[in-house]
Amino acid sequence: MSFTADDHRYMARALQLARRGLYTTQPNPRVGCVIVRDGRIVGEGWHERAGEPHAEVHALRMTGAAASGATVYVTLEPCSHYGRTPPCANALAQAGVKRVVVAMVDPNALVAGKGLQLLREAGIETISGLLEQEARALNPGFIALMERRRPFVRLKMAMSLDGRTAMASGESVWITGAAARRDVQFLRAQAGAILAGIDTVLYDDPSLNVRLTAAELGIAGEVRQPLRVVLDSKLRFPLTAKLLALPGQTCIYTCNHGADNIARREQAGAVIRCFEGERLQLPDVMAALAADGVAEVHAETGATLAGALVGQGLADELVIYMAPHLMGSSAAPLFNLPHIARMQERVPLTIRDIRAVGADWRIIASLT
């Protein structure tokens, strides 16, 4: 498989366009498209919001008749099925394009090579795999839903230099500085849901919302508020919680089926989802989120829930902000992982990025 320098350049542009949908396309994938004819770009587009035209359609509209005989660069295989929009593979074939270069094959079983096959049957040259890893990195949630039937879980935590997250009293607000807290807002804006445990709500009374403007996110239109999900097996959620007064939906997952408890919280504005058993089981939580179309989960939790997500293999990425201070040995640890007793039981991580954010350091690690 051979790609030219121009192929790389145009696909890099398509990836750049796809990133414009980082905060708007949930639960759909972020996709960019570039159409080239006679050595110049004649059309480009990206998928802007779920339910709206796909990247290829926007690019074709810009291109017009110049699409005939052109080469198309798209970051995800063109769809071949009717969903909320018509198949993009059909649109490309009808436009008379000559060649389609794809970064990655669509992991959705409804497509999964069928879009490329449709194009080949129409006499269009196809090739895939160009900058595939970069394309996959843009859509971890979509890929997780398609390949593993659960959302991608990003676990955000803040700690002191000695690995502590809260004082023994439970106090944990503002471990890091303003720059790090603003950085977290961009992570929240990517997510379909923000996940927290009831202890976080009881101790911190957090907002768990996106407080950036559309201009700060670089998007047009309203800022989408991710679904706020609180895990609360016994339904202790306070009726005065800040979450209930904010725009967006707050959903409480619980095992408490008491009609009065549920009714009071629903009247206060919460959505209640009941599960069987005495305690919530994280695989059931993930299955419910996936069934609701949540592709990316941004988790902000205490040590117990964080440890459970890691220990049960349900955390995919850690984003840890490390502040330049010490909190002491009596403060709470970053993770509660009591099952680890020997060196060979350590949880392996792959550090992907470390950088300064204001006075703090941000560490991004994948769980392997």
C-alpha positions in Angstrom: 0.0 0.0 0.0 1.6 3.2 -1.2 0.5 6.8 -0.4 2.1 9.9 -1.9 3.2 13.0 -0.1 0.1 14.8 -1.5 -2.1 12.0 -0.1 -0.7 12.6 3.4 -1.1 16.3 3.1 -4.8 16.1 2.0 -5.6 13.5 4.6 -3.9 15.7 7.3 -6.2 18.5 6.2 -9.3 16.2 6.5 -8.2 15.2 10.0 -7.9 18.9 10.9 -11.4 19.5 9.7 -12.7 16.5 11.6 -11.4 18.0 14.9 -13.8 20.9 14.4 -16.5 18.5 15.5 -14.8 17.5 18.7 -17.4 19.2 20.9 -20.5 18.8 18.8 -21.0 15.5 17.1 -21.6 13.2 20.1 -22.5 10.3 19.8 -21.6 10.4 16.1 -18.0 10.2 15.0 -15.9 13.2 14.1 -15.2 13.1 10.4 -13.5 15.4 7.9 -13.5 15.3 4.1 -11.4 17.0 1.4 -12.0 16.8 -2.4 -9.1 17.4 -4.7 -9.0 17.9 -8.5 -6.1 18.8 -10.7 -3.8 19.3 -7.7 -6.0 21.7 -5.7 -8.7 21.5 -3.1 -12.1 22.1 -4.6 -14.3 21.2 -1.6 -14.1 20.3 2.0 -16.4 19.8 5.0 -16.8 18.1 8.3 -19.6 16.5 10.3 -20.8 19.3 12.5 -23.7 17.9 14.6 -25.5 14.6 15.0 -28.5 14.4 12.7 -27.0 16.9 10.2 -25.3 16.2 6.9 -22.1 14.2 7.0 -18.7 15.5 6.0 -18.8 14.1 2.5 -22.1 15.9 1.8 -20.8 19.3 3.0 -17.7 18.8 0.8 -19.7 17.8 -2.3 -22.0 20.8 -1.9 -18.9 23.0 -2.0 -17.4 21.2 -4.9 -20.4 21.0 -7.2 -19.7 19.7 -10.8 -16.0 19.7 -10.1 -16.4 16.5 -8.1 -16.5 14.5 -11.4 -13.1 12.8 -11.7 -11.9 14.1 -8.4 -10.1 12.4 -5.5 -11.8 12.3 -2.1 -10.0 12.1 1.2 -12.2 11.1 4.2 -11.2 10.2 7.7 -13.8 7.5 8.1 -15.3 5.1 5.5 -18.3 6.6 3.8 -21.6 5.2 5.2 -23.6 2.8 3.1 -26.8 2.6 5.0 -29.8 4.9 5.6 -29.9 6.4 9.1 -30.8 9.9 9.9 -29.1 10.9 6.7 -28.8 9.1 3.3 -25.7 7.0 2.4 -22.6 9.1 1.7 -21.1 6.3 -0.5 -24.1 6.7 -2.9 -23.6 10.4 -3.0 -19.9 10.1 -3.9 -20.7 7.6 -6.6 -23.5 9.7 -8.1 -21.1 12.7 -8.1 -18.7 10.8 -10.3 -15.6 10.9 -8.2 -12.6 8.9 -9.4 -10.8 7.8 -6.3 -11.6 7.7 -2.5 -8.8 7.5 0.1 -10.0 6.5 3.6 -8.1 6.8 6.9 -10.0 4.0 8.6 -12.7 1.5 7.9 -15.9 2.1 9.8 -16.2 -0.3 12.8 -20.0 0.0 12.7 -21.3 -3.4 11.6 -23.9 -1.6 9.4 -21.0 -0.3 7.3 -17.7 -2.2 8.0 -16.4 -2.3 4.5 -19.7 -2.1 2.7 -19.2 1.6 1.9 -15.9 0.8 0.2 -17.4 -2.1 -1.6 -20.3 0.0 -2.9 -17.7 2.5 -4.3 -15.7 -0.2 -5.9 -18.8 -1.7 -7.6 -19.4 1.8 -9.0 -15.9 1.7 -10.6 -14.3 4.0 -8.1 -10.7 3.3 -6.9 -10.6 3.0 -3.1 -7.7 2.7 -0.7 -7.7 2.8 3.1 -5.3 3.0 6.1 -3.7 6.4 5.5 -3.1 8.1 9.0 -5.4 5.5 10.5 -4.1 5.8 14.1 -4.7 9.6 14.0 -8.2 9.0 12.8 -8.9 6.4 15.5 -7.5 8.8 18.1 -10.2 11.3 17.1 -13.1 8.9 17.9 -12.3 6.7 20.9 -15.9 6.7 22.1 -17.4 5.8 18.7 -14.9 3.0 18.3 -15.5 1.7 21.9 -19.2 1.6 21.3 -18.8 -0.3 18.0 -16.1 -2.7 19.0 -16.7 -3.2 22.8 -20.3 -2.2 23.2 -19.5 0.2 26.0 -18.4 3.9 26.2 -14.8 5.1 26.3 -14.1 6.1 29.8 -11.7 9.0 30.6 -11.0 9.3 34.3 -9.9 12.8 35.3 -8.4 13.3 38.8 -6.4 16.0 40.6 -3.7 15.2 43.1 -0.9 16.7 45.2 2.7 15.9 44.5 2.5 13.2 47.1 -0.5 11.6 45.3 -3.3 12.8 47.6 -6.7 14.0 46.5 -8.6 15.0 49.6 -8.0 15.8 53.2 -9.1 13.3 55.8 -12.2 15.4 56.4 -13.2 15.0 52.8 -12.3 18.5 51.7 -10.9 18.4 48.2 -12.0 21.6 46.4 -9.3 23.4 44.3 -6.3 21.2 44.6 -5.1 22.6 41.3 -5.0 26.1 39.9 -7.2 28.1 37.5 -5.4 27.0 34.3 -5.8 23.3 35.1 -9.5 23.8 36.0 -10.1 25.6 32.7 -8.3 22.8 30.8 -10.8 20.3 32.3 -13.6 22.2 30.8 -12.4 21.2 27.3 -12.4 17.5 28.3 -15.9 17.8 29.7 -17.1 19.4 26.5 -16.0 16.3 24.5 -18.0 13.9 26.6 -21.5 12.5 26.2 -21.8 12.1 29.9 -20.0 13.3 33.0 -19.9 10.6 35.7 -19.5 11.0 39.5 -20.3 9.1 42.6 -22.6 10.2 45.3 -19.8 10.9 47.8 -18.4 13.5 45.3 -21.8 15.2 45.3 -22.2 15.1 49.1 -18.7 16.4 49.8 -18.1 18.9 47.0 -21.5 19.9 45.6 -19.9 20.1 42.1 -21.5 21.6 39.0 -20.2 19.0 36.5 -21.1 21.2 33.6 -19.3 22.9 30.7 -18.7 26.6 31.5 -16.9 27.6 28.3 -18.6 29.7 25.7 -19.1 28.7 22.1 -16.4 31.1 21.1 -13.9 29.6 23.6 -14.7 26.1 22.1 -14.5 27.4 18.6 -17.9 26.2 17.6 -21.1 27.8 16.2 -24.4 27.5 18.0 -25.2 26.5 21.6 -22.7 24.7 23.9 -23.9 21.2 24.4 -24.2 20.2 28.1 -23.2 16.5 28.6 -25.6 14.3 30.6 -24.6 14.3 34.3 -24.8 10.8 35.8 -24.5 10.3 39.5 -24.0 6.7 40.9 -26.1 6.6 44.1 -27.0 3.0 45.1 -29.0 4.1 48.2 -30.4 7.3 46.7 -28.9 9.8 49.1 -28.8 12.5 46.5 -29.6 15.9 48.3 -32.5 17.9 47.0 -30.4 21.0 47.3 -27.6 19.8 45.1 -26.2 22.5 42.7 -26.5 20.1 39.8 -30.3 20.3 39.7 -30.3 24.1 39.2 -28.0 24.0 36.1 -28.9 23.7 32.4 -28.7 20.1 31.2 -30.0 16.9 32.5 -28.9 15.2 35.8 -29.6 11.4 35.9 -29.3 9.4 39.1 -28.5 5.7 38.8 -29.8 3.9 41.9 -30.9 0.6 43.4 -33.3 2.3 45.8 -36.9 1.7 44.4 -38.6 3.7 47.1 -41.4 5.6 45.4 -41.3 8.6 47.8 -37.5 9.0 47.5 -37.7 8.8 43.7 -40.7 11.2 43.5 -39.0 13.9 45.6 -35.9 13.9 43.4 -37.9 13.8 40.2 -39.9 16.8 41.4 -36.6 18.6 42.0 -35.6 18.0 38.4 -33.6 14.8 38.4 -34.1 11.8 36.2 -34.0 8.5 38.1 -32.9 5.2 36.6 -33.4 2.2 38.8 -31.2 -1.0 38.8 -31.7 -4.3 40.5 -29.7 -5.5 43.4 -28.3 -3.8 46.5 -25.4 -2.0 44.9 -24.8 -0.6 41.4 -22.6 -2.8 39.2 -20.3 -0.9 36.9 -20.7 -3.2 33.9 -24.5 -2.6 34.2 -23.9 1.2 34.4 -21.7 1.0 31.2 -24.3 -1.0 29.4 -27.0 1.5 30.3 -24.9 4.4 29.1 -24.1 2.6 25.8 -27.8 1.8 25.3 -28.5 5.6 25.6 -25.9 6.3 22.9 -23.3 7.8 25.2 -19.9 7.2 23.5 -17.5 9.1 25.8 -17.7 9.2 29.5 -15.8 11.8 31.5 -15.5 10.6 35.1 -14.7 12.8 38.0 -14.7 10.6 41.1 -13.2 9.9 44.5 -10.7 7.1 45.2 -13.2 4.3 45.7 -15.1 4.7 42.4 -11.8 5.5 40.5 -10.3 2.3 41.9 -13.3 0.3 40.9 -13.2 1.6 37.3 -9.5 0.8 37.0 -9.7 -2.5 38.9 -12.6 -3.7 36.7 -10.9 -2.7 33.5 -13.5 -0.1 32.7 -11.2 3.0 32.6 -9.5 3.6 29.3 -7.6 6.8 29.9 -6.3 8.7 32.9 -6.0 12.5 32.9 -4.2 13.4 36.1 -3.5 17.0 37.2 -0.6 17.2 39.7 -0.3 20.2 41.9 2.9 21.5 43.4 2.1 20.9 47.0 2.0 18.2 49.7 -1.1 17.1 51.5 0.3 14.6 54.0 -0.1 10.9 54.7 -3.5 11.2 56.3 -5.1 12.6 53.2 -7.0 10.4 50.8 -5.1 8.5 48.0 -5.7 8.9 44.3 -7.0 5.3 43.9 -8.5 2.8 46.3 -7.1 -0.5 45.0 -7.0 -2.9 47.9 -6.7 -6.0 45.8 -3.1 -5.0 44.8 -0.8 -6.7 47.2 2.2 -7.8 45.1 4.5 -6.0 42.6 3.2 -8.3 39.8 -0.3 -7.1 40.4 0.5 -3.5 39.5 -1.7 -1.8 36.9 0.5 -1.0 33.8 0.1 2.4 32.2 1.4 3.9 29.0 2.2 7.6 29.5 1.2 9.4 26.4 1.7 13.1 27.4 3.1 15.1 30.2 3.0 18.9 30.1 2.7 22.0 32.3 -0.8 23.6 32.6 -0.3 26.8 34.6 1.5 25.9 37.8 0.4 22.3 37.6 1.3 19.3 35.5 -1.1 17.2 33.4 -0.3 13.5 32.8 -2.3 11.6 30.2 -2.0 7.8 30.4 -3.6 4.9 28.7 -4.4 1.7 30.6 -2.9 -1.3 28.8 
